[in-house]
Amino acid sequence: MEMWFSEFHTPDVKHSLRVDRHLFSKQSDFQRIDIFETPEFGRVLTLDGNVMLTERDEFIYDEMMTHVPMAVHKGIKDILVIGAGDGGVVRELTRYDRVEKIDLVEMDPMVVEACRNYLPGNACRMDDRRVHIYFENALKFIRHRENSYDLIIVDSVDPFGPSEGFFTREFYGSCYNALREDGIMVNQQGSPFYKEDAIAMQRSHQRIVSTFPISKVYQAHIPTYAAGYWTFGFASKKYHPINDLDAPAWEALNMHTRYYTTRLHVGAFWLPAFLEEMLKEVETEEGCKNADK
C-alpha cells in the first residue's frame, strides 16, 4: 500500500509527496514534528502538517536568506537568527570567516534534536564555536537587545497562529532597535500567489515599510512551497540591496553555491507586475498608517 503526505496550500489545493518511510513523529510542547523519507525530495521536515524543508530544495531557501544580505553588507559579524532550528541558515552563515557570533533563538528544542538526528546536512554546523543556541521565546528575547546585531534573519513559519507575533509592527520595531546603525533584517514573506497568503504578505511588508527607511521584496522559486513561488523581505537602516551590492567582493570569496549568484541577486528584486502592484498598494502613506489594522 502506498503512503502519501499531503499539505493543503488552500482549502481547494494540496501538494502531495509519496513517502517511503515515516522516520520521526512526535508531539512537542509546541507542535507536531514529522520527518518523512520520500523518493523525489529526500527527507522532508513538517511542523503541524506544513512542509518546512526538503533535502532536495532547502538550499534555495537557505542561500537566499543568507547570501543576499551578506553580499551587501561586508561588515556583518554579529548575527541573530530567529527560528531556523533545522540549521540550514546557520550552516550557510558559518561559511563566512568574518562572522564572529551567531545567536540562534529557537522555541522548540525537539526540532533541533530531530534535525541533528535525521537531517545532518542541515544541522551539521550547529556545534560551531560561534553559534549560541537559546531555547526561548524570540519575541521576549529581542525586546532586551539594543544596538547588538549587524544582521537579523527571521526564519519563522507562516504568519498564522503562534507565529503571528513575528509579523507585527511591534516585532519589527524590536528588530530595528536590536540592529546597529547600518544593520539589515531579512525575513521570509511567504507566497504572494494564493489570496490568504498574499494578504498576509502585504500586511507584513506594510509594517516593515513603516519601520525601516529601506524595505524591498525579493523572490525565489522553491518547488515544495506554496505555488512554488516564495518571497523574502530585505529591510535596512542604510544599505540598498542592489545599489550597495559588491559583487566582485562576494565573488572573491569563491563560495560554491547551488542557487545564489550575484547576477541572480539583482534579478531577484525585479518582480512580476502583479506583485509590484500588490506592494504599491500598501507602500502609500495611507497604507502604512493602516499597518496595525
PEJO-V788575 format. One record per pair of residues at least 6 apart in sequence whose C-alpha atoms are under 7 Angstrom apart, sorted by the first residue. I is the first residue (numbers start at 1). J is the second residue. D is the distance in Angstrom with one decimal. If there is no record, write none. Layout:
I_J_D, I_J_D
This chain:
3_18_6.0, 3_19_5.3, 4_16_6.4, 4_17_5.6, 4_18_4.4, 4_19_5.2, 5_16_5.5, 5_17_5.3, 5_18_6.4, 5_19_6.6, 6_14_6.3, 6_15_5.5, 6_16_4.2, 6_17_6.5, 7_14_5.4, 7_15_5.3, 7_16_6.4, 7_49_6.4, 7_50_6.0, 8_14_4.1, 8_15_6.4, 9_226_5.8, 17_38_7.0, 18_38_6.0, 19_36_6.5, 19_37_5.9, 19_38_4.5, 19_39_7.0, 20_37_5.5, 20_38_5.3, 20_39_6.7, 21_36_5.9, 21_37_5.0, 22_35_6.4, 22_36_4.6, 22_37_6.3, 23_35_5.5, 23_36_5.5, 23_37_6.7, 24_34_5.3, 24_35_5.0, 25_33_5.7, 25_34_4.4, 25_35_6.7, 26_32_5.9, 26_33_5.4, 26_34_6.7, 27_33_6.2, 28_110_6.5, 30_108_6.8, 31_47_6.5, 31_48_5.9, 32_47_5.6, 32_48_4.8, 33_46_6.0, 33_47_4.9, 33_48_6.5, 34_45_5.9, 34_46_5.3, 34_47_6.6, 35_43_6.6, 35_44_5.4, 35_45_4.7, 35_46_6.3, 36_43_5.5, 36_44_5.1, 36_45_6.8, 37_43_4.5, 37_44_6.4, 41_54_5.9, 41_55_6.1, 41_56_4.7, 42_54_6.5, 42_55_5.3, 42_56_6.1, 43_54_5.7, 43_55_5.5, 44_53_5.8, 44_54_4.3, 44_55_6.6, 45_51_6.0, 45_52_5.6, 45_53_5.4, 45_54_6.4, 46_52_5.3, 57_222_6.6, 60_222_6.6, 60_259_5.7, 62_88_5.8, 62_89_5.1, 63_92_6.8, 63_259_6.9, 63_260_6.1, 64_260_6.4, 65_186_6.7, 66_89_6.5, 66_92_6.6, 66_93_6.5, 68_265_6.5, 70_76_6.9, 71_245_6.1, 71_246_6.4, 71_247_7.0, 71_250_5.6, 72_241_6.2, 72_244_5.7, 72_245_4.4, 72_246_6.1, 76_99_6.6, 76_150_5.2, 76_151_6.6, 77_98_5.9, 77_99_4.2, 77_100_5.1, 77_101_6.5, 77_150_6.5, 78_99_6.4, 78_100_5.9, 78_101_4.9, 78_102_6.2, 78_149_5.1, 78_150_5.5, 78_151_6.8, 79_101_6.1, 79_102_4.8, 79_103_6.2, 79_149_5.5, 79_150_6.0, 79_151_4.9, 79_152_5.8, 80_102_5.8, 80_103_4.8, 80_104_6.1, 80_149_6.6, 80_151_6.4, 80_152_4.7, 80_153_6.3, 81_103_6.1, 81_104_4.8, 81_105_6.3, 81_152_5.9, 81_153_4.8, 81_154_6.0, 82_104_6.0, 82_105_5.0, 82_106_6.3, 82_138_6.5, 82_153_6.2, 82_154_4.9, 82_155_5.7, 82_156_6.8, 83_105_6.0, 83_106_4.8, 83_154_6.7, 83_155_5.0, 83_156_5.4, 84_155_5.4, 85_106_5.8, 85_111_6.0, 85_112_5.1, 86_111_6.7, 86_112_5.8, 86_115_5.4, 86_122_6.0, 86_123_5.8, 87_122_5.0, 87_123_4.3, 87_126_6.3, 88_122_4.5, 88_123_6.5, 90_125_6.7, 90_126_6.9, 91_122_6.7, 91_124_6.8, 91_125_5.2, 100_130_6.0, 101_130_4.8, 101_131_6.2, 102_130_5.9, 102_131_4.8, 102_132_6.2, 103_131_6.0, 103_132_4.9, 103_133_6.1, 104_131_7.0, 104_132_6.0, 104_133_4.8, 104_134_6.1, 105_133_6.0, 105_134_4.8, 105_135_6.0, 105_136_6.5, 105_138_5.9, 106_134_6.3, 106_135_5.2, 106_136_6.3, 107_135_5.2, 107_136_5.1, 107_137_5.7, 108_135_6.5, 109_135_6.3, 115_123_6.1, 116_123_5.3, 139_171_6.9, 142_174_6.3, 142_175_6.9, 142_178_6.9, 143_174_5.7, 145_178_5.0, 146_177_5.2, 146_178_4.0, 146_179_6.7, 147_177_6.2, 147_178_4.8, 147_179_4.9, 147_180_4.5, 148_178_5.4, 148_179_5.8, 148_180_6.1, 149_178_6.2, 149_179_4.8, 149_180_5.8, 149_183_6.9, 150_179_5.8, 150_180_5.7, 150_182_7.0, 150_183_4.5, 150_184_6.4, 151_179_6.9, 151_183_5.6, 151_184_4.9, 151_185_5.7, 152_184_6.4, 152_185_4.7, 152_186_6.3, 153_185_5.9, 153_186_4.9, 153_187_5.8, 154_186_6.2, 154_187_4.6, 154_188_6.8, 155_187_6.1, 155_188_6.2, 156_163_6.8, 157_163_6.4, 158_190_6.7, 159_167_6.3, 159_200_6.8, 165_171_6.9, 167_204_5.6, 168_207_6.9, 169_207_5.2, 169_292_6.8, 172_208_6.5, 172_211_6.8, 173_211_6.3, 181_237_6.4, 182_237_5.4, 182_238_5.1, 183_236_5.9, 183_237_6.0, 184_235_5.7, 184_236_4.4, 184_237_6.8, 185_234_6.1, 185_235_5.1, 185_236_6.2, 186_232_7.0, 186_233_5.4, 186_234_4.8, 186_235_6.3, 187_232_5.6, 187_233_5.1, 187_234_7.0, 188_231_6.4, 188_232_4.4, 188_233_6.2, 189_201_5.5, 189_231_5.1, 189_232_4.8, 189_233_6.1, 190_197_6.7, 190_201_6.2, 190_230_5.5, 190_231_5.5, 191_197_5.9, 191_198_6.4, 191_226_6.2, 191_229_5.9, 191_230_4.7, 191_231_6.0, 192_198_4.1, 192_201_6.5, 193_227_6.6, 202_278_7.0, 202_279_6.5, 202_282_6.6, 203_291_6.5, 206_282_5.4, 206_283_6.2, 206_287_6.8, 206_288_5.6, 206_291_5.7, 207_288_6.6, 207_291_5.1, 208_215_6.7, 209_215_5.6, 209_283_6.8, 210_288_5.5, 212_235_6.1, 212_236_6.1, 212_237_6.1, 213_236_6.8, 213_237_5.9, 214_235_5.5, 214_236_5.2, 214_237_6.3, 214_240_6.7, 215_234_5.7, 215_235_4.4, 215_236_6.6, 216_233_5.9, 216_234_5.2, 216_235_6.4, 217_231_6.6, 217_232_5.6, 217_233_4.7, 217_234_6.0, 217_269_6.4, 218_231_5.6, 218_232_5.3, 218_233_6.4, 218_268_5.1, 218_269_4.5, 219_230_5.7, 219_231_4.4, 219_232_6.1, 219_268_5.2, 219_269_6.7, 220_229_6.2, 220_230_5.4, 220_231_6.4, 220_268_6.8, 221_228_5.6, 221_229_4.7, 221_230_6.1, 222_228_4.9, 222_229_5.9, 222_230_6.6, 242_266_6.0, 247_262_5.7, 282_288_6.5
